Amino acid sequence: SHDEFSVYFLYILNSLKNIGISVTREGTIISNDHMTAYMFSAVKNRKVSVLNLVDIYERTLEAKQDGSGKKIHVNKIYLEHKKKHESLKRYGIEENDTVISFAIGASTELKKWRYDYFAELAKMLLAGDSKIKVVLLGADYDVEAGSYIEAAAGDERLINLTGKTTVSDLVYIVTRSNLLITHDTGTMHIGVATGTKLIVIYTGNVGFWETGPYSENKLLVVPDIGCFPCDFNLKCLNPVCRDLIKPEYIYDMALTVLEKENGYAEKLSKYKNSGIIPYLSRFDSKKFIDFLPAVKIKLKFKDLKLKILKLSLEHYYEGDFWNIDENEIELFLDCFEGIEYNLNLDAGEELKAVESLISLCKRGMSEAKKMLNLALHDPFNYIKTEEYTGNIKSIDFELRYLSSVYDDLSLFNQIHVINQNSSASYDLFGLAVDSLKNYSRYKLLLNIFKKVLLLFLDKIKDNFNHKTKESI
């Protein structure tokens, strides 16, 4: 399960096995999986949500295997060719057509590109090549927008299928498309599964780290604006992120993607300082999906912190704690031509906070060991039991207070809180063992983060001849 409603639903059904979060008899929601603890911590702060949901689900399910050695694989969609041919013919799509599909819908308005921009893009594509047909895809609530784009384009080679297709028809059309231009939607993920070339337009509150295309060499177009992505609870009254992604940019990129199988970076270099940043997807050395800028830009503080956090979490969850892949750091830094002029790389204060958190974890482990010894030798000593449990509560309060200053450290602490609340033990011995494990995991994650942070600072000195302050 991945949300609170389905937790209760599965509880009512008395399911034999829940993966992710569960509900206790008392109604408390807990996690029985470490990666799910991360996910439910990250959703509280978009600034630290850096792992793709597919990576999370895949590793969660692999962790719950029965020992048979079976692996979970994402397979392509296989189609009935006769039905596919009949469906395409019914909608006027011929064998020799160059089909460019627009998936114009999304779950919220902020996720949607401007409809007049879609119309301008359609006119450019249709005017540029007589073999091109533009197909509009969308649900019933996209019909009005589809009609607007169709009327504005004014060309019979634009096929408006908004609100008209079944799911099977949608899959057939996406499969047949030479290019799919889309938002981050279910249709985009169908395009990934069918191997269709993609251009994914990002606006509003869509974080491409979380839900971006789970396939290599897919092109993402992101607005170069500090407030992107916005938080879910914000109502933006001036979504300039949609204005920055111009139809002529997408037109030029569409021609590039249609022409090439890969190696887009050279063609995309023109978009430096244009108000957008093109990204290309890849799998990193830990087999997590990754997205790197396809143009040389200035390294921003938030991008640096996200990458440090992402690599730290990957090494932690993959169990490769100390063999940090420095090639991944070099590859990331090679995407940047320098450092943003106001980038503050004084990591001294955060490193001090990390060291303090590590010390608190050690104190927590010490108290847990005392509690464990008490459970083994004097389990009915309620005065000592109250003392040790009180000390642990005090340590957890200090951890929460100290970590709250930094988004990444706050994430680590929230993971710890979920793990602490998820203890399945009700006796003193079990609580002591669970606390010892949780503080140990927390300390391990902090040490990995510290190592990755220091490696990045060293590489930045070497690559950009930039002085950093990291003394503790």
Buried (B, 14 or more C-beta within 10 A) or exposed (E): BBEEEEBBEBBEEEEEEBBBBBBEEEEEBBBBBBBBBBBBBBBEBBBBBBBBBBBBBBBBBEEEEEEEEEEEEEEEEEBEEEEBBEBBEEBEBEEEBBBBBBBBBBEEEBBBBBBEBBBBBBBBBBEEEEEBBBBBBBBEEBBEBBBBBBEBBEBEBBBBBBBBBEEEBBBBBBBBBBBBBBBBBBBBBBBBBBEBBBBBBBBBBBBBBBBBBBBEBBBBBBBBBEEBBBEEEEEBEEBEBBBBBBBEBBBBBBBBBBEEEEEBBEBBEEBBEBBBBBBBBBEBBBEBBBBBBBBEBBBBEEBBBBBBBBBBBBBBBEEBEEEBBEEBBEBBBEBBEBBBEEBEBEBEEBBEBBEBBBEBBBBBBBBBBBBBEBBEEEEEBEEBBEBBBEBBEBBBEBBBEBBEEBBBBBBBBBBBBBBBBBBEEEEBBBBBBBBBBBBBBBBBBBBBBBBBBBBBBBBBBEBBEBEBEBEE
